[in-house]
Amino acid sequence: MKVLLIRHAPAENPDPAWWADDSLRPLTATGKRKFARAAHGLRTLCPTPDVVLASPYLRTWQTAEILHTTAMWPEATPARELASGIDPASVIPVLEQLHTNATTLKPGSELAIALIGHEPVIGELASLLLTGEKTRLAVPFRKGAVLSLSLSRVAPGAATLEWFLGPGTLRRLGG
């Protein structure tokens, strides 16, 4: 199974005067424009995922919409497990279920899943999948960064890092 971990694109500043509910904080206009260019680069780098899951927060949905329209990825499905402040271990059962369903429906084919979330959850999830512990590996996820993992089985510590690129590199790949 391939898993792409994606941090949402640059969002507005977390000012409670403007965004009393942080889940409604949107991407900036510049963040949208730059991530659209990064999405072009991502499209050239990796195949389209089978499933896209995103935190229910507005900024992750806007990031998923850019990937849908620019990189031609599937529409996202909401995943509360990717919301800000959630324990990244809650994502493991979601991955297990997707893996089980894919193995049953498409035996012999490799499932590719994209997960769009927030820091520190997405970085802790990367550490958990790679090392078995959510804080063992510091993963510097910039806004719009993407990390690709390969999993032979769904379990903490079972992942292998394929690549990890920041948004600037992804934009350069997109031309």
Summary of the structure (lengths in Angstrom):
residues: 175
radius of gyration: 15.2
end to end distance: 28.6
largest distance: 51.8
contacts: 597
relative contact order: 0.24
helix: 42%
strand: 19%
